[in-house]
Amino acid sequence: MKNYTITVNGNVYEVTVEEGINGADNSKKKANTVTKAVKAATPTKTGTTGAVKVNAPMPGKILKVNVKTGDSVKKGDVLMILEAMKMENEIQAPQDGVVASIEVAAGDSVESGKLLASLN
């Protein structure tokens, strides 16, 4: 048997794979068994949460993040692009400020209301 650690969508799985003896067909045996699932820490979170929250207006996928922690932004500046229903939606800064945290990365799927970023 061989043990592997696999990460899928931020979840870490310990997987044990049984090997056939001399190439024998062991199709009656269970080939893969998931033995343990551990929630991984979110690797995309940066900084501390600021006073002004920027939440996802709808579920979708983050295509691009245009800012980084510490950037100064003006009201209306595009913070990131959210794809929803095959349309690209600009997530804009609600007011002037400094980016305190970015909670998502390009490629992340988000639900409506999820915290995307925060400003001070």
ZILIN-V310769 format. One record per pair of residues at least 4 apart in sequence whose ideal C-beta (glycine too) atoms are under 7 Angstrom apart, sorted by sequence separation. I is the first residue (numbers start at 1). J is the second residue. D is the distance in whole Angstrom. If there is no record, write none. Layout:
i=I j=J d=D
i=I j=J d=D
This chain:
i=7 j=11 d=7
i=20 j=24 d=5
i=67 j=71 d=4
i=73 j=77 d=4
i=93 j=97 d=7
i=104 j=108 d=4
i=110 j=114 d=4
i=7 j=12 d=5
i=8 j=13 d=7
i=20 j=25 d=7
i=83 j=88 d=6
i=84 j=89 d=6
i=20 j=26 d=5
i=67 j=73 d=6
i=73 j=79 d=7
i=104 j=110 d=6
i=110 j=116 d=7
i=5 j=12 d=6
i=6 j=13 d=5
i=81 j=88 d=5
i=82 j=89 d=5
i=18 j=26 d=7
i=5 j=14 d=6
i=6 j=15 d=6
i=81 j=90 d=6
i=82 j=91 d=5
i=3 j=14 d=7
i=4 j=15 d=5
i=18 j=29 d=6
i=80 j=91 d=5
i=66 j=78 d=6
i=67 j=79 d=5
i=78 j=90 d=5
i=79 j=91 d=5
i=103 j=115 d=5
i=104 j=116 d=5
i=3 j=16 d=5
i=4 j=17 d=7
i=18 j=31 d=6
i=66 j=79 d=6
i=79 j=92 d=7
i=103 j=116 d=6
i=17 j=31 d=7
i=66 j=80 d=6
i=78 j=92 d=6
i=79 j=93 d=6
i=103 j=117 d=6
i=1 j=16 d=5
i=2 j=17 d=5
i=17 j=32 d=6
i=65 j=80 d=5
i=77 j=92 d=6
i=102 j=117 d=5
i=1 j=17 d=7
i=64 j=80 d=6
i=76 j=92 d=5
i=77 j=93 d=5
i=101 j=117 d=6
i=1 j=18 d=5
i=2 j=19 d=7
i=15 j=32 d=6
i=16 j=33 d=5
i=64 j=81 d=5
i=76 j=93 d=6
i=101 j=118 d=5
i=1 j=19 d=7
i=62 j=80 d=6
i=63 j=81 d=4
i=75 j=93 d=6
i=99 j=117 d=6
i=100 j=118 d=5
i=15 j=34 d=6
i=16 j=35 d=6
i=74 j=93 d=7
i=75 j=94 d=7
i=100 j=119 d=6
i=62 j=82 d=6
i=63 j=83 d=5
i=73 j=93 d=4
i=75 j=95 d=5
i=99 j=119 d=6
i=100 j=120 d=5
i=13 j=34 d=6
i=14 j=35 d=5
i=75 j=96 d=5
i=98 j=119 d=6
i=14 j=36 d=4
i=47 j=69 d=4
i=60 j=82 d=5
i=61 j=83 d=5
i=74 j=96 d=5
i=97 j=119 d=4
i=98 j=120 d=5
i=46 j=69 d=5
i=60 j=83 d=5
i=73 j=96 d=7
i=97 j=120 d=6
i=13 j=37 d=5
i=60 j=84 d=3
i=73 j=97 d=6
i=54 j=79 d=6
i=59 j=84 d=7
i=63 j=88 d=6
i=91 j=116 d=6
i=11 j=37 d=6
i=12 j=38 d=5
i=56 j=82 d=6
i=58 j=84 d=5
i=72 j=98 d=5
i=73 j=99 d=6
i=93 j=119 d=7
i=11 j=39 d=6
i=12 j=40 d=5
i=70 j=98 d=7
i=71 j=99 d=5
i=11 j=40 d=6
i=70 j=99 d=6
i=10 j=40 d=5
i=69 j=99 d=6
i=68 j=99 d=7
i=69 j=100 d=7
i=10 j=42 d=6
i=67 j=99 d=5
i=69 j=101 d=6
i=7 j=40 d=6
i=69 j=102 d=6
i=68 j=102 d=7
i=80 j=116 d=7
i=54 j=91 d=6
i=65 j=102 d=6
i=79 j=117 d=6
i=54 j=94 d=7
i=65 j=105 d=7
i=65 j=106 d=6
i=52 j=94 d=6
i=62 j=104 d=5
i=64 j=106 d=6
i=52 j=95 d=6
i=62 j=105 d=7
i=63 j=106 d=6
i=62 j=106 d=6
i=52 j=97 d=6
i=62 j=107 d=7
i=62 j=108 d=5
i=73 j=119 d=7
i=61 j=109 d=5
i=62 j=110 d=6
i=50 j=100 d=3
i=60 j=110 d=6
i=49 j=100 d=6
i=50 j=101 d=6
i=59 j=110 d=7
i=48 j=100 d=6
i=49 j=101 d=5
i=59 j=111 d=5
i=47 j=100 d=5
i=48 j=101 d=6
i=59 j=112 d=5
i=47 j=101 d=4
i=56 j=110 d=5
i=58 j=112 d=5
i=46 j=101 d=6
i=56 j=111 d=7
i=57 j=112 d=7
i=45 j=101 d=7
i=46 j=102 d=5
i=56 j=112 d=6
i=56 j=113 d=6
i=45 j=103 d=6
i=55 j=113 d=5
i=56 j=114 d=5
i=44 j=103 d=7
i=55 j=114 d=6
i=44 j=104 d=6
i=55 j=115 d=6
i=56 j=116 d=6
i=44 j=105 d=4
i=55 j=116 d=6
i=53 j=115 d=6
i=54 j=116 d=5
i=54 j=117 d=5
i=44 j=108 d=7
i=54 j=118 d=7
i=53 j=118 d=5
i=54 j=119 d=7
i=52 j=118 d=6
i=52 j=119 d=4
i=50 j=118 d=4
i=49 j=118 d=5
i=50 j=119 d=5
i=51 j=120 d=6
i=50 j=120 d=4
